[in-house]
Amino acid sequence: MKYIVALLVFVTTISCARKAEVRAPELIHKQGYSYIQDDKGRLYIVTTNSKDFDEAMKNIHPGLASVNKLDLWVITFLASAKKEKRF
């Protein structure tokens, strides 16, 4: 009886556990820009200025496409702010 229960637990564990295929996005770095292409074929281009974006569009040749330019502000703190203790 213990052997059958142990076998059933083992078989149900193996049958339920399946490996899902996970693929990390490939970030391609070039001079002045970086880009990612998703599974649907959309390109996400990251640049620091509009001149580099135009250069990236010339080099990548996405074909007929609509372009949505977004402003992205990334704020990082240079040092941790310490509160002064007041007595």
N, C-alpha and C positions, 0 to 999 in steps of 0.2 A: 504494500500500500504506500509506504514512504517513497519507494522507487517511482511509482506512477505519478504521485503528486510532484515530486522533484522534477520528473521528466516533463510534466505539463507546465510547470512554472518556467522551466528552461525554454521550452518550445514557444510559449506565449511571449516570453521576453524577446526572443530572437525574431519572431514574426512581427512584433510591433515596432521594433527598433530598425529604422531605415535611415540610411545616410542621404541627406539632402545635398544636392550639388550647389556649392557656393563659389561664386567667382568674384574676386575683388576687382573693382574698376581699375583700368590701366590709365594712369595719369601720365601724359606725354609732355615732357619739358622741352621747350625750344628757347631760342634766344629772344627774351622779352615777353614771352607768353607761355602758357600751359593750357592743355585742353584734355577733355574726357569725351568719349563717344559712348552713349548708352545703347541698350539693346534695341531701341526703336530707331536708332540712327541719328538722334539729336546730338549736336555738339555743344559742349559747355566750355567756353573759352574764358580764361582768367588772365587779365592783363592789368598793368598799373596805369595805363593811359590810353587814349583813343588812337594814337598813332600806332602803338603796338597792336591794337585790335585790328586796324585796317591792314597792317602787315600780315597778321595771322590769317585773315580772310583771303588774302592774295596767295599765301603759301599753302593753305589747306585745300582750297578749291571745293567748297561744299556744294557747288551747283546752284540750282534754283532753291532759294531759301528765304524765309522771312527772318529778320534780325530783330531781336528784342534786347536792347541795351539796358542794363540795370546798374545802378550805382550801389556799390557795396562798401560800407564803412566798417573797418575792423579796428576796434579800439583795444589797445593793450596797455597795461599799466607798467611804467618803468620801475617803480619801487612800491613796496607796500605802504599804504597810508596808516600812520599810527595816530590814534587819538590822544590828545593831551589829557592828562589827569588833572582835574580841577579839585582843589581842596576847599 
